[in-house]
Amino acid sequence: MNSTLNSIKLQLSLILIIILSILGCERQVVEIMVPDDNRHISDLPINSIEIIHQHELAPFPVIVRVDGEFPNPCDYKHNETKVIISEDSREITINISMERLPSVPGLYCITATEPYQESIDLDIRSPGDYIVVVNGISKSFRIE
């Protein structure tokens, strides 16, 4: 009887240790307030641009799919994607910026890229040749 009780206590102790170990490994989110003048904003590195043509009656007949990557986990998307459509030159300029956390004591960033993908809807219906420039990378397309 006494050995059975000791065995149960040992098993419960092991279960408790395992549960506490798992809870101790839980990811914690720490919010760091950084003054605006210490932030570094730059263009997100772009790997590829794809132009997707949809039916002309679709709400957005042209979609620009952008693939890029954040250089490390301390980088993140900054604000909204900016789209400028020049009617005269038929050039669409898209800017996607990222923000890098400044050096903070006790905060370290590993060197590992983080994939990024965004689809930008364009309401372009006029026939002609167009060029899309995303963070300096360009691709041309034609609407018939």
N, CA, C and O of each residue as an XYZ file, in Angstrom:
576
protein
N       0.829     -1.196      0.000
C       0.000      0.000      0.000
C       0.868      1.252      0.000
O       0.618      2.193     -0.754
N       1.897      1.254      0.858
C       2.775      2.409      0.976
C       3.584      2.616     -0.308
O       3.808      3.754     -0.720
N       4.025      1.513     -0.945
C       4.788      1.648     -2.185
C       3.895      2.131     -3.330
O       4.356      2.866     -4.203
N       2.628      1.726     -3.333
C       1.684      2.203     -4.343
C       1.445      3.695     -4.194
O       1.386      4.423     -5.184
N       1.311      4.145     -2.965
C       1.116      5.568     -2.696
C       2.342      6.373     -3.121
O       2.208      7.454     -3.696
N       3.534      5.852     -2.842
C       4.767      6.527     -3.261
C       4.878      6.584     -4.781
O       5.327      7.584     -5.341
N       4.469      5.511     -5.442
C       4.496      5.461     -6.905
C       3.548      6.504     -7.502
O       3.896      7.172     -8.476
N       2.368      6.643     -6.931
C       1.396      7.642     -7.399
C       1.935      9.048     -7.172
O       1.796      9.911     -8.038
N       2.554      9.288     -6.008
C       3.134     10.604     -5.721
C       4.240     10.937     -6.722
O       4.344     12.071     -7.190
N       5.069      9.934     -7.046
C       6.151     10.137     -8.003
C       5.597     10.474     -9.385
O       6.096     11.379    -10.054
N       4.574      9.750     -9.809
C       3.968     10.004    -11.114
C       3.335     11.391    -11.166
O       3.484     12.105    -12.158
N       2.633     11.774    -10.107
C       2.028     13.109    -10.066
C       3.094     14.195    -10.062
O       2.920     15.240    -10.689
N       4.193     13.953     -9.360
C       5.291     14.926     -9.336
C       5.890     15.095    -10.726
O       6.175     16.217    -11.146
N       6.084     13.988    -11.442
C       6.626     14.058    -12.803
C       5.673     14.796    -13.742
O       6.111     15.598    -14.566
N       4.392     14.531    -13.621
C       3.397     15.227    -14.449
C       3.416     16.715    -14.158
O       3.348     17.528    -15.080
N       3.508     17.081    -12.890
C       3.560     18.491    -12.503
C       4.814     19.160    -13.060
O       4.747     20.292    -13.538
N       5.947     18.481    -13.005
C       7.196     19.033    -13.553
C       7.071     19.239    -15.057
O       7.509     20.267    -15.574
N       6.484     18.287    -15.760
C       6.305     18.413    -17.213
C       5.392     19.587    -17.537
O       5.694     20.371    -18.436
N       4.287     19.720    -16.824
C       3.351     20.826    -17.066
C       4.027     22.163    -16.812
O       3.876     23.090    -17.608
N       4.763     22.279    -15.724
C       5.454     23.533    -15.420
C       6.528     23.843    -16.456
O       6.749     25.008    -16.787
N       7.198     22.810    -16.974
C       8.205     23.021    -18.018
C       7.564     23.554    -19.284
O       8.095     24.465    -19.919
N       6.423     22.989    -19.654
C       5.722     23.446    -20.860
C       5.242     24.879    -20.685
O       5.402     25.696    -21.591
N       4.664     25.190    -19.552
C       4.186     26.550    -19.306
C       5.339     27.544    -19.261
O       5.180     28.697    -19.661
N       6.483     27.113    -18.784
C       7.650     27.988    -18.727
C       8.203     28.303    -20.097
O       8.902     29.305    -20.254
N       7.915     27.477    -21.107
C       8.405     27.690    -22.469
C       7.447     28.532    -23.300
O       7.707     28.784    -24.477
N       6.366     28.959    -22.714
C       5.388     29.755    -23.449
C       6.031     31.043    -23.935
O       6.749     31.705    -23.186
N       5.774     31.398    -25.187
C       6.341     32.599    -25.782
C       5.724     33.830    -25.145
O       4.504     33.929    -25.008
N       6.563     34.748    -24.764
C       6.090     35.983    -24.164
C       6.279     37.122    -25.153
O       7.313     37.208    -25.814
N       5.294     37.987    -25.255
C       5.372     39.151    -26.125
C       5.688     40.356    -25.260
O       4.988     40.653    -24.293
N       6.753     41.038    -25.629
C       7.169     42.217    -24.888
C       7.026     43.411    -25.812
O       7.612     43.433    -26.895
N       6.264     44.389    -25.401
C       6.091     45.594    -26.210
C       7.124     46.621    -25.770
O       7.235     46.958    -24.591
N       7.874     47.105    -26.748
C       8.911     48.084    -26.464
C       8.524     49.385    -27.144
O       8.320     49.420    -28.357
N       8.425     50.428    -26.384
C       8.100     51.741    -26.937
C       9.404     52.417    -27.351
O      10.304     52.607    -26.533
N       9.494     52.778    -28.625
C      10.701     53.395    -29.160
C      10.320     54.748    -29.734
O       9.342     54.841    -30.476
N      11.064     55.799    -29.412
C      10.756     57.111    -29.984
C      10.841     57.073    -31.508
O      11.660     56.345    -32.068
N       9.986     57.866    -32.186
C       9.943     57.869    -33.648
C      11.284     58.201    -34.284
O      11.600     57.673    -35.351
N      12.082     59.063    -33.657
C      13.351     59.447    -34.270
C      14.393     58.327    -34.219
O      15.452     58.464    -34.832
N      14.134     57.236    -33.518
C      15.055     56.100    -33.470
C      14.646     54.976    -34.418
O      15.315     53.944    -34.465
N      13.582     55.150    -35.159
C      13.100     54.097    -36.056
C      13.798     54.209    -37.413
O      14.102     55.306    -37.882
N      14.043     53.056    -38.032
C      14.677     53.012    -39.343
C      13.669     52.450    -40.342
O      13.248     51.299    -40.222
N      13.284     53.259    -41.325
C      12.296     52.856    -42.329
C      12.996     52.761    -43.679
O      13.728     53.671    -44.067
N      12.772     51.654    -44.397
C      13.377     51.464    -45.713
C      12.448     50.615    -46.576
O      11.440     50.095    -46.096
N      12.803     50.480    -47.866
C      12.007     49.660    -48.774
C      12.178     48.182    -48.434
O      13.275     47.727    -48.111
N      11.078     47.449    -48.513
C      11.112     46.008    -48.305
C      11.791     45.363    -49.515
O      11.432     45.688    -50.647
N      12.762     44.457    -49.319
C      13.386     43.771    -50.455
C      12.357     42.912    -51.205
O      11.640     42.113    -50.603
N      12.301     43.093    -52.528
C      11.336     42.393    -53.378
C      12.056     41.315    -54.181
O      13.104     41.572    -54.772
N      11.494     40.109    -54.203
C      12.059     39.005    -54.988
C      11.420     38.901    -56.361
O      12.114     38.678    -57.353
N      10.101     39.061    -56.432
C       9.422     38.911    -57.721
C       8.096     39.661    -57.732
O       7.499     39.949    -56.695
N       7.662     39.966    -58.963
C       6.371     40.622    -59.201
C       5.634     39.778    -60.231
O       6.215     39.372    -61.237
N       4.373     39.518    -59.985
C       3.550     38.791    -60.948
C       2.308     39.624    -61.242
O       1.650     40.123    -60.329
N       1.995     39.769    -62.535
C       0.796     40.496    -62.955
C      -0.273     39.458    -63.288
O      -0.050     38.576    -64.118
N      -1.420     39.564    -62.647
C      -2.522     38.631    -62.873
C      -3.664     39.403    -63.521
O      -4.185     40.365    -62.957
N      -4.045     38.955    -64.733
C      -5.167     39.580    -65.443
C      -6.442     38.810    -65.115
O      -6.481     37.582    -65.200
N      -7.469     39.540    -64.744
C      -8.768     38.933    -64.499
C      -9.726     39.416    -65.587
O      -9.353     40.221    -66.440
N     -10.930     38.932    -65.549
C     -11.943     39.363    -66.514
C     -12.163     40.861    -66.379
O     -12.121     41.405    -65.275
N     -12.399     41.523    -67.499
C     -12.551     42.993    -67.492
C     -13.716     43.477    -66.637
O     -13.736     44.640    -66.234
N     -14.686     42.613    -66.354
C     -15.816     43.015    -65.523
C     -15.568     42.755    -64.032
O     -16.411     43.076    -63.193
N     -14.428     42.182    -63.713
C     -14.093     41.938    -62.303
C     -13.937     43.277    -61.588
O     -13.589     44.274    -62.220
N     -14.187     43.314    -60.287
C     -14.030     44.578    -59.551
C     -12.635     45.179    -59.720
O     -12.489     46.399    -59.803
N     -11.621     44.333    -59.770
C     -10.249     44.779    -60.006
C      -9.662     43.881    -61.092
O      -9.267     42.750    -60.811
N      -9.600     44.378    -62.340
C      -9.166     43.528    -63.441
C      -7.676     43.170    -63.432
O      -7.263     42.231    -64.112
N      -6.873     43.907    -62.673
C      -5.437     43.618    -62.611
C      -5.028     43.469    -61.145
O      -5.379     44.289    -60.296
N      -4.287     42.412    -60.877
C      -3.745     42.194    -59.534
C      -2.230     42.079    -59.660
O      -1.719     41.356    -60.514
N      -1.530     42.794    -58.807
C      -0.073     42.690    -58.751
C       0.268     41.882    -57.504
O      -0.016     42.295    -56.380
N       0.886     40.719    -57.727
C       1.300     39.904    -56.581
C       2.799     40.105    -56.368
O       3.606     39.907    -57.277
N       3.145     40.495    -55.164
C       4.524     40.823    -54.816
C       5.038     39.798    -53.810
O       4.398     39.526    -52.795
N       6.204     39.237    -54.114
C       6.882     38.336    -53.182
C       8.176     38.995    -52.744
O       8.961     39.456    -53.573
N       8.394     39.035    -51.453
C       9.616     39.619    -50.914
C       9.972     38.922    -49.624
O       9.426     37.870    -49.293
N      10.900     39.528    -48.896
C      11.259     38.931    -47.608
C      11.837     39.975    -46.672
O      12.572     40.879    -47.070
N      11.474     39.811    -45.424
C      12.071     40.627    -44.377
C      13.442     40.026    -44.075
O      13.554     38.808    -43.939
N      14.491     40.853    -43.967
C      15.832     40.320    -43.709
C      15.969     39.600    -42.369
O      16.793     38.694    -42.239
N      15.181     39.987    -41.379
C      15.236     39.311    -40.081
C      13.938     39.567    -39.322
O      13.144     40.415    -39.731
N      13.711     38.850    -38.227
C      12.453     38.991    -37.488
C      12.245     40.351    -36.818
O      11.143     40.641    -36.351
N      13.276     41.182    -36.765
C      13.118     42.518    -36.170
C      12.559     43.524    -37.175
O      12.305     44.675    -36.821
N      12.365     43.096    -38.432
C      11.782     43.962    -39.452
C      10.301     43.632    -39.591
O       9.905     42.473    -39.472
N       9.495     44.642    -39.839
C       8.074     44.412    -40.043
C       7.534     45.484    -40.982
O       8.158     46.527    -41.178
N       6.359     45.211    -41.563
C       5.764     46.127    -42.539
C       5.420     47.446    -41.870
O       4.856     47.490    -40.777
N       5.777     48.513    -42.560
C       5.534     49.858    -42.043
C       4.367     50.485    -42.803
O       4.439     50.656    -44.020
N       3.318     50.821    -42.105
C       2.154     51.510    -42.682
C       1.533     50.742    -43.839
O       1.768     49.548    -44.025
N       0.738     51.467    -44.604
C       0.033     50.883    -45.742
C       0.916     50.910    -46.988
O       1.822     51.735    -47.107
N       0.634     50.000    -47.905
C       1.305     50.014    -49.196
C       0.825     51.238    -49.967
O      -0.375     51.509    -50.026
N       1.768     51.983    -50.564
C       1.420     53.187    -51.320
C       1.385     52.859    -52.804
O       2.326     52.274    -53.340
N       0.292     53.241    -53.469
C       0.136     53.003    -54.901
C      -0.115     54.341    -55.577
O      -1.034     55.073    -55.209
N       0.719     54.656    -56.578
C       0.554     55.886    -57.365
C       0.403     55.471    -58.820
O       1.282     54.820    -59.385
N      -0.725     55.855    -59.426
C      -0.977     55.533    -60.831
C      -0.880     56.814    -61.637
O      -1.652     57.751    -61.428
N       0.086     56.851    -62.573
C       0.258     58.007    -63.451
C      -0.512     57.736    -64.739
O      -0.144     56.857    -65.518
N      -1.575     58.492    -64.956
C      -2.408     58.303    -66.151
C      -1.643     58.655    -67.427
O      -1.835     58.017    -68.462
N      -0.778     59.669    -67.355
C      -0.051     60.124    -68.550
C       0.961     59.092    -69.034
O       0.980     58.744    -70.215
N       1.788     58.609    -68.140
C       2.865     57.699    -68.551
C       2.476     56.232    -68.430
O       3.233     55.350    -68.835
N       1.292     55.971    -67.872
C       0.829     54.596    -67.648
C       1.816     53.802    -66.800
O       2.059     52.617    -67.030
N       2.377     54.496    -65.810
C       3.288     53.846    -64.873
C       2.612     53.762    -63.512
O       2.055     54.739    -63.012
N       2.674     52.584    -62.934
C       2.112     52.360    -61.605
C       3.291     52.162    -60.652
O       4.069     51.221    -60.804
N       3.413     53.042    -59.686
C       4.495     52.946    -58.712
C       3.919     52.449    -57.393
O       2.984     53.034    -56.848
N       4.487     51.372    -56.896
C       4.035     50.783    -55.638
C       5.210     50.791    -54.668
O       6.305     50.333    -54.995
N       4.967     51.317    -53.472
C       6.018     51.343    -52.462
C       5.570     50.548    -51.241
O       4.528     50.820    -50.645
N       6.381     49.565    -50.890
C       6.140     48.765    -49.691
C       7.346     48.984    -48.784
O       8.470     48.620    -49.128
N       7.100     49.578    -47.633
C       8.224     49.874    -46.739
C       8.182     48.984    -45.503
O       7.142     48.451    -45.117
N       9.350     48.851    -44.907
C       9.472     48.076    -43.676
C      10.136     48.949    -42.632
O      10.802     49.937    -42.944
N       9.942     48.565    -41.409
C      10.544     49.289    -40.301
C      11.398     48.309    -39.510
O      10.993     47.175    -39.254
N      12.568     48.756    -39.134
C      13.471     47.918    -38.345
C      13.515     48.447    -36.924
O      13.670     49.645    -36.689
N      13.377     47.532    -35.989
C      13.511     47.928    -34.590
C      14.948     48.360    -34.332
O      15.881     47.697    -34.786
N      15.141     49.454    -33.615
C      16.510     49.873    -33.291
C      17.124     48.929    -32.262
O      16.431     48.127    -31.635
N      18.417     49.042    -32.106
C      19.103     48.220    -31.108
C      18.590     48.562    -29.718
O      18.586     49.721    -29.304
N      18.165     47.544    -29.021
C      17.665     47.703    -27.659
C      18.413     46.693    -26.794
O      18.463     45.513    -27.143
N      18.989     47.119    -25.684
C      19.695     46.164    -24.828
C      18.789     44.995    -24.434
O      17.661     45.185    -23.979
N      19.309     43.794    -24.621
C      18.552     42.598    -24.263
C      17.669     42.067    -25.381
O      17.067     41.004    -25.232
N      17.579     42.785    -26.505
C      16.769     42.333    -27.639
C      17.709     41.967    -28.776
O      18.477     42.804    -29.250
N      17.647     40.727    -29.206
C      18.537     40.249    -30.251
C      17.710     39.706    -31.406
O      16.664     39.088    -31.203
N      18.193     39.947    -32.621
C      17.518     39.436    -33.811
C      18.390     38.367    -34.448
O      19.580     38.577    -34.679
N      17.792     37.233    -34.726
C      18.532     36.190    -35.421
C      18.597     36.547    -36.901
O      17.761     37.302    -37.398
N      19.575     36.011    -37.594
C      19.693     36.239    -39.026
C      18.897     35.151    -39.731
O      19.405     34.058    -39.982
N      17.672     35.456    -40.041
C      16.785     34.520    -40.727
C      15.741     35.336    -41.469
O      15.096     36.210    -40.889
N      15.577     35.048    -42.755
C      14.603     35.804    -43.538
C      13.191     35.321    -43.241
O      12.968     34.168    -42.871
N      12.253     36.231    -43.412
C      10.833     35.938    -43.199
C      10.107     36.268    -44.496
O      10.109     37.429    -44.906
N       9.477     35.278    -45.168
C       8.795     35.546    -46.437
C       7.651     36.548    -46.276
O       7.020     36.645    -45.224
N       7.412     37.279    -47.349
C       6.351     38.284    -47.370
C       5.649     38.185    -48.715
O       6.307     38.050    -49.746
N       4.330     38.250    -48.717
C       3.570     38.255    -49.963
C       2.384     39.196    -49.800
O       1.713     39.211    -48.768
N       2.145     39.975    -50.843
C       1.002     40.885    -50.833
C       0.414     40.939    -52.232
O       1.145     40.923    -53.222
N      -0.905     41.001    -52.309
C      -1.603     41.192    -53.579
C      -2.233     42.571    -53.567
O      -2.950     42.937    -52.635
N      -1.951     43.342    -54.631
C      -2.453     44.706    -54.731
C      -3.437     44.761    -55.891
O      -3.080     44.468    -57.032
N      -4.678     45.137    -55.595
C      -5.722     45.239    -56.612
C      -5.610     46.575    -57.332
O      -5.491     47.625    -56.700
N      -5.648     46.523    -58.680
C      -5.599     47.744    -59.481
C      -6.844     47.830    -60.345
O      -7.197     46.876    -61.038
N      -7.502     48.967    -60.304
C      -8.692     49.195    -61.124
C      -8.262     49.901    -62.411
O      -8.532     51.086    -62.608
N      -7.590     49.148    -63.279
C      -7.112     49.683    -64.555
C      -7.885     48.979    -65.659
O      -7.871     47.752    -65.755
N      -8.562     49.770    -66.496
C      -9.399     49.184    -67.540
C      -9.057     49.672    -68.942
O      -9.449     49.035    -69.920
N      -8.342     50.775    -69.064
C      -8.027     51.330    -70.385
C      -6.987     50.466    -71.091
O      -5.970     50.107    -70.496
N      -7.238     50.127    -72.373
C      -6.262     49.332    -73.128
C      -4.938     50.090    -73.276
O      -4.907     51.319    -73.334
N      -3.860     49.329    -73.333
C      -2.548     49.929    -73.543
C      -1.457     49.186    -72.810
O      -1.700     48.196    -72.119
N      -0.237     49.694    -72.979
C       0.935     49.130    -72.316
C       1.173     49.868    -71.007
O       1.106     51.096    -70.951
N       1.449     49.113    -69.968
C       1.676     49.677    -68.642
C       2.981     49.122    -68.082
O       3.487     48.095    -68.534
N       3.503     49.820    -67.102
C       4.662     49.329    -66.365
C       4.382     49.495    -64.877
O       3.910     50.539    -64.428
N       4.685     48.442    -64.126
C       4.534     48.472    -62.673
C       5.938     48.486    -62.078
O       6.794     47.689    -62.461
N       6.162     49.401    -61.140
C       7.449     49.476    -60.448
C       7.176     49.302    -58.957
O       6.497     50.121    -58.338
N       7.716     48.222    -58.389
C       7.548     47.952    -56.960
C       8.926     48.019    -56.309
O       9.778     47.161    -56.539
N       9.128     49.044    -55.502
C      10.411     49.232    -54.808
C      11.600     49.101    -55.757
O      12.614     48.493    -55.414
N      11.466     49.678    -56.955
C      12.563     49.687    -57.917
C      12.580     48.517    -58.881
O      13.329     48.551    -59.857
N      11.785     47.482    -58.646
C      11.700     46.331    -59.549
C      10.525     46.567    -60.490
O       9.411     46.836    -60.041
N      10.776     46.466    -61.809
C       9.705     46.797    -62.759
C       9.275     45.583    -63.574
O      10.033     44.634    -63.777
N       8.029     45.654    -64.031
C       7.450     44.623    -64.889
C       6.410     45.307    -65.769
O       5.602     46.101    -65.290
N       6.440     44.991    -67.057
C       5.472     45.604    -67.972
C       4.354     44.611    -68.280
O       4.527     43.396    -68.176
N       3.195     45.169    -68.663
C       2.066     44.333    -69.059
C       1.183     45.126    -70.014
O       1.310     46.344    -70.141
N       0.301     44.418    -70.670
C      -0.587     45.036    -71.658
C      -2.028     44.664    -71.358
O      -2.338     43.525    -71.007
N      -2.899     45.648    -71.506
C      -4.340     45.407    -71.428
C      -4.879     45.565    -72.841
O      -4.692     46.605    -73.474
N      -5.541     44.544    -73.326
C      -6.098     44.552    -74.697
C      -7.444     45.233    -74.712
O      -8.070     45.339    -75.767
